[in-house]
Amino acid sequence: MPWLHFVSWFFGGALLANAVPHAVSGLMGRAFQSPFARPRGEGLSSSMTNVWWGFLNLALGYGLLAHVGNFDTHDTACMATAFAGALLLSLCTARHFGRFNGGNAPERM
């Protein structure tokens, strides 16, 4: 398989992981950080903005996995690539947003 497919699947996994906190926060009616907030990525966006952003990430992630190359859920290389993208983005965002939500130092809460 061409390496560009793996790059697309990596980012597809990352987008799917990013969809979860935005969509869930929005569905729960809670404000959450988003790229549209001020300051960017630090301030809070409305629940409606987060629902839209979460579902856009979901659609783009699906598009990268389902329509680029031949992504096969039974192929370990395909799944590992998508999971790697999801895990890397999840770790980076947990560290970044943990400073706003108490996740980096839970003993202080």
SVG drawing of the C-alpha trace seen along z (x, -y; Angstrom):
<svg xmlns="http://www.w3.org/2000/svg" viewBox="-27 -36 32 45">
<polyline fill="none" stroke="black" stroke-width="0.4" points="0.0,0.0 1.2,-3.5 2.6,-5.4 0.1,-8.2 -2.8,-5.9 -1.2,-5.3 -0.8,-9.1 -4.5,-9.6 -5.5,-6.7 -3.3,-8.1 -5.1,-11.5 -8.5,-9.8 -7.9,-8.1 -6.9,-11.4 -10.0,-13.1 -12.2,-10.4 -10.6,-10.7 -11.0,-14.5 -14.7,-14.1 -15.5,-12.4 -14.9,-15.1 -16.5,-17.8 -19.6,-15.9 -20.1,-14.5 -19.6,-17.9 -22.0,-19.5 -24.6,-16.8 -24.4,-17.2 -25.0,-21.0 -21.5,-21.9 -19.1,-24.5 -15.7,-23.1 -12.5,-24.4 -12.4,-24.6 -10.4,-26.2 -13.2,-28.8 -12.9,-30.1 -11.0,-33.2 -8.2,-32.7 -8.0,-30.0 -7.9,-26.5 -8.1,-27.9 -11.4,-29.7 -14.8,-27.9 -17.1,-27.5 -20.8,-26.9 -22.3,-23.4 -23.8,-24.0 -20.4,-24.9 -18.9,-21.8 -21.6,-19.6 -20.9,-21.0 -17.1,-20.7 -17.4,-17.1 -19.6,-15.9 -17.4,-17.6 -14.4,-15.8 -16.4,-12.6 -17.3,-13.0 -13.7,-13.9 -12.3,-11.0 -14.7,-8.6 -13.9,-10.0 -10.2,-9.5 -10.6,-5.9 -13.4,-4.8 -12.5,-6.5 -8.7,-6.7 -7.1,-3.5 -8.5,-0.1 -8.8,-0.5 -9.5,3.0 -10.6,3.4 -9.1,6.9 -5.7,5.7 -3.4,5.0 -1.4,2.4 -4.5,0.4 -5.9,0.5 -2.6,-0.1 -2.1,-3.2 -5.6,-4.6 -5.2,-3.7 -1.7,-5.4 -3.2,-8.6 -6.1,-8.4 -3.7,-7.7 -1.2,-10.4 -3.8,-13.1 -5.5,-11.9 -2.3,-12.1 -1.4,-15.6 -4.9,-17.0 -5.1,-15.4 -1.9,-17.2 -3.0,-20.5 -6.5,-20.6 -5.6,-19.1 -4.1,-22.4 -7.6,-24.0 -9.7,-21.2 -7.5,-19.9 -6.3,-16.7 -2.6,-17.4 -2.6,-17.8 -5.7,-16.0 -4.5,-16.1 -5.1,-19.9 -8.8,-19.5"/>
</svg>
